[in-house]
Amino acid sequence: MLNITEQAKRQLKNILDTHVKMPQARLRLCDRGGGELGLGIDIEEPEDNIIEYQGSRIMVVKRQLASRLDAITIDVDNTANGQELVICGNIAG
């Protein structure tokens, strides 16, 4: 399964709390093709894997995609412009 650092979970929760006003909405990690991952806003579906932080459901990943993310880590880098989420690794198969 996908690895997410505590710092990244905190950042994801902050993004969700700050930018999303629908209580049932989550951040969704999605496959953009060509080995690229992206984040969007979506509604949780029954077959999704759920990522929680401090009792809140912050991110969802389709089960098919989640099974290919063992080598992926989401972390936070401190840059001159502040903290930025980074996705490291490659999607399997």
N, C-alpha and C positions, 0 to 999 in steps of 0.2 A: 504494500500500500504506500501511497504518497507520504513523504516525510515533510512535516511543517514545524518549524521552530516555534517556541513560545513567543518570541518577539514578532514573528510573522503572523501568528494567530492574533496577537494583540493589535497589530496593524490592520489585519483583515476586519476584525470586529469594529475598529475605529472607522474604517471606510464604510462599512455597512451602516453603522449608527449615524454617521455624518451625512451620507449621500442618499440613503434609501428610506423612504417614508412609509412604505407598505410593510406591516409587521410580518406578513407571510413570505416576503421576498428574501432570497439568499444570494450570495455571490456564487456563480457557477464557474468551475474550471472546465474549459472546453478545448477540444482538439481543433485547431484552425487549419490543419493540414500541413504537409511539408515539414512535420516535426515541430511545429509551433503550438504552444499553448496560450490560451487567453482567458481573461476573466470577464464575465458579464453578470447581469442581474436577471434572475429567473425565479420561478416558483418551484419548490421542492416536488419531486415526483416519487412514487412509491418504490421504484427500483434504484433510487439514488443512494450512494454512500454519503453519510453525513459527517461533517467535521464540526465539532463543538468547541467552544471556548468559554469558560466561566458560566456554564449552564445555558449558553445561547447557541443556537444552530447558525453558524456563520457562513458555511460553504457547503455546496453539494457537488458531487462528481458522479456522472453516469457509471454504473457498475462495470460496463465494458471498458471504459477508459481507465477506471481506477485499477483494473487488473494489469494494465500496461505501465503503471507509474512507479514501480518499485525502485527505480534508479533516479527518481525525481525528488528534489528538495526545494521547498519554498522557504526563503529566508529574507532578511532585511539587510541592506547595505546602507551605511551612513555616507552620504555624499555631500558635496558642497551645497546642494539644493535641499538637503534634508534627507529623511529616510525614504528609501525606495525598495519596493518588493522586487526580489530577483528569483527567477526559476532556474535551477541548475540541474543538469543531467539530460538524458535522452529518453524519449518515449520508446518503449520496447515494441518490436514487431510492427 
